[in-house]
Amino acid sequence: MSEIEHVHIDPIPCNECPAGMMQPRLITYFTWLGEELITVPHFPAWICDMCGKREYDEKAISWLTMLLSPTAGKPTHRHRKAPLAQPRSGPAHATTDS
């Protein structure tokens, strides 16, 4: 059983049809990334038991968008400061003894 099936969540009225109730379910989510079809199993959604309207969990969509970002997994570039000059041994300039 899934986490959603373990927790009792009351259905909510569907805003698309007058008789349906939106129920929480885990579904397979499909989306295109360029020319690639991406499938995500066990994706949280609310589905109307009458008309089939689907609404996806906002946090899950944000998480998925972040994972599918072209920059996902790439290190962030930080500007490094130039290293400080190393101290020299000996005098900094020539001296003359009189």
Secondary structure, DSSP 8 states (H G I E B T S, - for coil): --HHHHS----EE-SSSSS-EEEEEEEEEEEEETTEEEEEEEEEEEEETTT--EEE-HHHHHHHHHHHSTTTT---------------SS-SS-----
